[in-house]
Amino acid sequence: MRLSTKSRYGTRAVLDIALHGRNGPVTLKDMSGRQDVSRKYLGQIINHLLTAGILESIRGPRGGYVLSRPPDSIRLGEIVRALDGSVAPSRCVDNPGVCERTAKCVTREVWTRVKESVESVIDETTIADLVARQKDLESLPL
């Protein structure tokens, strides 16, 4: 099971805004440069995050993007679901009707546990946790 580039880049974008947005909005240009992601692709991702209410847009010459709430209230799971939807490794986990074997399928039980485990980690992890970890990593000697 893999997260899409949208989820990975979206998480990096939200983290970038949390790290660099203390003095005002973060521009798409600056974020794109720091994250080494094309502006066009990052802009598409940002639009999904705006729609999901994770980010807010500030217009004007000093505009850009800010977090819609404090970093300790934005969970990684929100970002992943906004960009990728469910984290279930198989469609039958979320929609048992897609398979006639659902009622007697032991592997579906495993896929359900996988989904629950992933959700547990991403729903317990906040952007504030990632900010703290990033600062810890940056303070380590080379």
Secondary structure, DSSP 8 states (H G I E B T S, - for coil): ----HHHHHHHHHHHHHHHH-TTS-B-HHHHHHHHT--HHHHHHHHHHHHHTTSEEEE-STT-EEEESS-GGG-BHHHHHHHHH----SSHHHH-GGG-TTGGG-HHHHHHHHHHHHHHHHHHH-BHHHHHHHHHHHHHS--
